[in-house]
Amino acid sequence: MTNCAAFSCRLLATLALASLLTGCDPITLTALGVGAAAGVQHTLTGIAYKTFTAPMPRVRTAVKTALSNMDIKVGATEKIENGERIKARAADRDIEIELEALSSRTTRVRSTARSGLFMDSATATEIILQTEKALGAT
């Protein structure tokens, strides 16, 4: 076999192997891309996070506007270290949103939605996206 033919065979084999090894990659890229495109970070437990460049009172108002627009009823609020926890309920989901003042102009939002033992990351993410929308409208 000539050097050119051997090189072509090796290149073809390498490309074929590479295509087989990337079979699951589109799935991980899609999963990571959905949260990254929205600017929302996720953990493996279904918790959604986002930091806003806005003071906590403004973010609190935006969260409550978002929940109202989504027809999610606020149940209780409580003070936590450096912030506030908002508890709400929608259908069979218990929702918890924590607002943490990182500075006078920066607030971190942590959103969780739980249906029994299962986490609902889609709802948690949507709450943050709707909060962002409400912040943009104010």
LUMZA-658309 format. One line per field, with one value per atom (N, C-alpha, C): residue in three letters; x, y, z. Coordinates in steps of 0.05 Angstrom, whole numbers. Each point is the difference from the previous one (the first is absolute). Example, Ala and Ser with C-alpha at 12.3 -4.5 7.8 and 13.67 -1.06 7.14 Angstrom:
// LUMZA-658309
titor <- c(ALA|ALA|ALA|SER|SER|SER);
c1 <- c(264|-18|18|-7|16|-15);
c2 <- c(-114|24|24|21|24|22);
c3 <- c(156|0|0|-14|1|14);
***
This chain:
// LUMZA-658309
titor <- c(MET|MET|MET|THR|THR|THR|ASN|ASN|ASN|CYS|CYS|CYS|ALA|ALA|ALA|ALA|ALA|ALA|PHE|PHE|PHE|SER|SER|SER|CYS|CYS|CYS|ARG|ARG|ARG|LEU|LEU|LEU|LEU|LEU|LEU|ALA|ALA|ALA|THR|THR|THR|LEU|LEU|LEU|ALA|ALA|ALA|LEU|LEU|LEU|ALA|ALA|ALA|SER|SER|SER|LEU|LEU|LEU|LEU|LEU|LEU|THR|THR|THR|GLY|GLY|GLY|CYS|CYS|CYS|ASP|ASP|ASP|PRO|PRO|PRO|ILE|ILE|ILE|THR|THR|THR|LEU|LEU|LEU|THR|THR|THR|ALA|ALA|ALA|LEU|LEU|LEU|GLY|GLY|GLY|VAL|VAL|VAL|GLY|GLY|GLY|ALA|ALA|ALA|ALA|ALA|ALA|ALA|ALA|ALA|GLY|GLY|GLY|VAL|VAL|VAL|GLN|GLN|GLN|HIS|HIS|HIS|THR|THR|THR|LEU|LEU|LEU|THR|THR|THR|GLY|GLY|GLY|ILE|ILE|ILE|ALA|ALA|ALA|TYR|TYR|TYR|LYS|LYS|LYS|THR|THR|THR|PHE|PHE|PHE|THR|THR|THR|ALA|ALA|ALA|PRO|PRO|PRO|MET|MET|MET|PRO|PRO|PRO|ARG|ARG|ARG|VAL|VAL|VAL|ARG|ARG|ARG|THR|THR|THR|ALA|ALA|ALA|VAL|VAL|VAL|LYS|LYS|LYS|THR|THR|THR|ALA|ALA|ALA|LEU|LEU|LEU|SER|SER|SER|ASN|ASN|ASN|MET|MET|MET|ASP|ASP|ASP|ILE|ILE|ILE|LYS|LYS|LYS|VAL|VAL|VAL|GLY|GLY|GLY|ALA|ALA|ALA|THR|THR|THR|GLU|GLU|GLU|LYS|LYS|LYS|ILE|ILE|ILE|GLU|GLU|GLU|ASN|ASN|ASN|GLY|GLY|GLY|GLU|GLU|GLU|ARG|ARG|ARG|ILE|ILE|ILE|LYS|LYS|LYS|ALA|ALA|ALA|ARG|ARG|ARG|ALA|ALA|ALA|ALA|ALA|ALA|ASP|ASP|ASP|ARG|ARG|ARG|ASP|ASP|ASP|ILE|ILE|ILE|GLU|GLU|GLU|ILE|ILE|ILE|GLU|GLU|GLU|LEU|LEU|LEU|GLU|GLU|GLU|ALA|ALA|ALA|LEU|LEU|LEU|SER|SER|SER|SER|SER|SER|ARG|ARG|ARG|THR|THR|THR|THR|THR|THR|ARG|ARG|ARG|VAL|VAL|VAL|ARG|ARG|ARG|SER|SER|SER|THR|THR|THR|ALA|ALA|ALA|ARG|ARG|ARG|SER|SER|SER|GLY|GLY|GLY|LEU|LEU|LEU|PHE|PHE|PHE|MET|MET|MET|ASP|ASP|ASP|SER|SER|SER|ALA|ALA|ALA|THR|THR|THR|ALA|ALA|ALA|THR|THR|THR|GLU|GLU|GLU|ILE|ILE|ILE|ILE|ILE|ILE|LEU|LEU|LEU|GLN|GLN|GLN|THR|THR|THR|GLU|GLU|GLU|LYS|LYS|LYS|ALA|ALA|ALA|LEU|LEU|LEU|GLY|GLY|GLY|ALA|ALA|ALA|THR|THR|THR);
c1 <- c(17|-17|18|-8|16|-5|18|-3|-26|-7|-25|-24|-1|-23|-1|23|0|-10|9|-9|-30|-11|-28|-16|10|-14|0|23|1|-18|-1|-17|-29|-8|-27|-8|18|-5|-3|17|-1|-26|-9|-25|-24|1|-22|-1|23|1|-9|8|-8|-30|-12|-29|-15|11|-12|2|23|4|-16|-9|-15|-30|-9|-28|-17|10|-15|6|19|8|-23|-16|-21|-20|-4|-18|11|25|12|2|6|1|-27|-21|-27|-8|5|-7|15|25|16|-8|-6|-5|-27|-20|-25|3|13|4|19|21|20|-12|-16|-12|-19|-13|-18|15|25|15|-7|-11|-8|18|11|17|-18|7|-15|20|-11|15|-13|13|-11|-25|-5|-24|-24|2|-23|-3|19|-1|10|-14|8|10|22|12|4|-2|8|6|21|7|-8|-15|-10|15|6|12|-23|-12|-22|-2|-8|-3|-22|3|-19|-29|-7|-28|-12|16|-10|-3|19|-2|-24|-5|-22|-26|-3|-24|-3|22|0|-8|10|-7|-30|-11|-28|-17|9|-14|1|23|2|-19|0|-18|-29|-7|-27|-7|18|-5|-3|14|-2|-23|-15|-23|10|23|10|-4|-13|-7|23|6|21|-13|14|-10|12|26|13|27|9|27|14|26|15|28|11|27|20|21|23|25|23|24|5|4|4|-23|-24|-22|-27|-14|-27|-7|-18|-10|-29|-9|-28|-9|-22|-11|-27|-4|-24|-9|-24|-11|-15|4|-14|-6|-25|-9|11|16|11|29|9|28|4|20|8|24|-2|20|13|26|16|19|0|17|16|26|17|13|-2|12|23|24|23|14|2|13|31|12|29|14|-13|9|-25|4|-24|-13|15|-10|-1|6|1|-16|-17|-17|1|4|1|-27|-12|-26|5|-11|1|-29|-7|-28|-1|-18|-5|-30|-7|-28|0|-15|0|-28|-2|-26|5|-8|6|30|11|29|15|-15|13|3|23|5|-10|-10|-10|17|22|19|-12|-18|-13|-16|-15|-15|18|21|19|14|7|13|-19|-25|-20|-5|0|-4|23|24|23|-2|-8|-3|-22|-22|-21|7|17|10|18|17|17|-17|-21|-18|-13|-9|-13|20|25|20|5|-1|4|-23|-23|-24|-2|15|-1|21);
c2 <- c(-23|23|25|20|24|17|18|18|16|9|16|-17|-25|-18|-7|-5|-7|23|24|24|4|-4|2|-20|-24|-21|7|9|8|24|19|24|-9|-17|-10|-15|-17|-15|18|21|19|15|9|15|-18|-25|-19|-5|-4|-4|25|23|25|4|-7|3|-19|-24|-19|9|12|9|24|16|24|-5|-24|-7|13|2|11|30|10|28|20|-4|19|2|-22|1|18|-3|16|29|5|27|14|-15|11|6|-19|4|24|2|23|26|-2|24|13|-15|11|19|-9|18|23|-6|21|21|-7|19|19|-10|16|16|-6|13|-10|-24|-11|-24|-2|-23|-20|-26|-22|-17|-14|-21|-26|-21|-27|-6|16|-5|16|14|15|28|10|27|20|21|21|24|12|23|22|25|23|23|15|24|24|19|24|24|18|26|19|-4|16|-3|20|-2|-20|-12|-21|9|24|8|0|8|0|-29|-17|-28|-14|6|-11|8|25|9|-15|-4|-14|-29|-13|-28|-2|18|-1|6|17|6|-25|-13|-25|-21|-4|-21|7|25|8|-4|7|-5|-30|-16|-29|-13|16|-9|-19|6|-16|16|-13|13|0|24|2|-8|-18|-10|15|2|13|11|19|10|0|-4|0|11|12|11|-22|2|-18|17|-12|15|14|26|17|0|-6|0|-9|-13|-8|-25|-16|-25|4|-5|1|-28|-8|-27|4|-17|2|-28|-1|-26|3|-20|-1|-29|-6|-28|-17|-20|-18|6|24|8|19|-6|19|15|26|18|16|2|16|18|25|19|15|-1|14|24|23|24|6|3|6|25|20|25|-4|0|-4|27|22|27|17|26|18|1|-9|1|-27|-21|-27|-20|-15|-19|-27|-21|-27|-13|-13|-14|-29|-16|-29|-10|-15|-9|-31|-11|-29|-5|-20|-9|-30|-9|-29|-11|-23|-14|-27|-1|-24|-3|-23|-5|11|8|8|30|8|28|7|24|10|24|-6|22|18|-10|18|22|-6|21|19|-11|17|19|-10|17|21|-7|19|22|-6|21|21|-9|18|16|-13|13|22|-7|20|22|-6|22|19|-12|17|17|-11|15|23|-6|21|22|-8|21|18|-12|16|20|-7|16|23|-2|22|20);
c3 <- c(0|0|0|-15|-1|25|4|24|-2|-23|-4|6|-9|5|29|13|28|17|-7|14|-3|-24|-5|16|2|16|30|10|28|6|-18|3|0|-18|-1|25|10|24|24|1|23|-1|-23|-2|8|-9|6|30|13|29|15|-9|13|-2|-22|-3|19|5|18|29|7|27|8|-19|6|0|0|-2|22|25|22|3|-13|3|-6|-22|-5|24|14|23|21|7|21|-8|-25|-10|1|-6|1|28|18|28|12|-6|11|-15|-25|-16|8|8|7|23|21|23|-6|-14|-6|-18|-19|-18|15|20|15|22|4|21|28|1|26|5|24|7|14|-4|12|16|20|13|-8|7|-6|15|21|17|-11|-22|-11|11|13|11|-21|-5|-19|14|-10|12|-21|9|-17|18|-7|14|-17|13|-14|10|-18|8|6|23|9|31|14|29|7|24|8|0|10|-1|-28|-20|-27|-11|7|-8|13|26|14|-14|-7|-14|-27|-14|-26|4|21|6|5|16|7|-25|-18|-25|-17|-2|-16|10|27|11|-5|2|-6|-29|-18|-29|-6|15|-4|15|15|16|22|11|23|25|19|25|20|11|21|26|14|26|23|1|23|-8|16|-4|27|-1|25|-5|21|-2|2|-16|2|2|4|2|-27|0|-23|-20|8|-19|10|-18|5|-16|12|-13|-5|-25|-7|-6|13|-5|-14|-20|-17|-7|-12|-8|-27|-17|-26|-5|-5|-5|22|-7|21|6|-6|3|24|16|21|-12|0|-12|22|-2|19|-16|6|-13|22|-2|19|-14|13|-10|19|-10|16|-10|17|-7|1|-23|-1|5|-8|5|-1|2|0|-28|-21|-27|-14|15|-13|17|-13|14|-14|15|-10|6|-21|3|-3|18|0|0|-21|-3|0|15|-1|-2|-14|-2|4|19|8|-2|-13|-1|14|25|16|3|-9|2|-24|-21|-25|-3|-11|-5|-28|-3|-25|-8|-14|-7|-22|-16|-20|13|20|14|15|13|14|-19|-23|-20|-11|-5|-11|20|26|20|-3|-3|-2|-27|-21|-26|1|13|3|19|19|18|-16|-17|-17|-18|-11|-18|16|24|17|7|5|6|-24|-24|-24|-5|9|-4|19|23|20|-4);
***
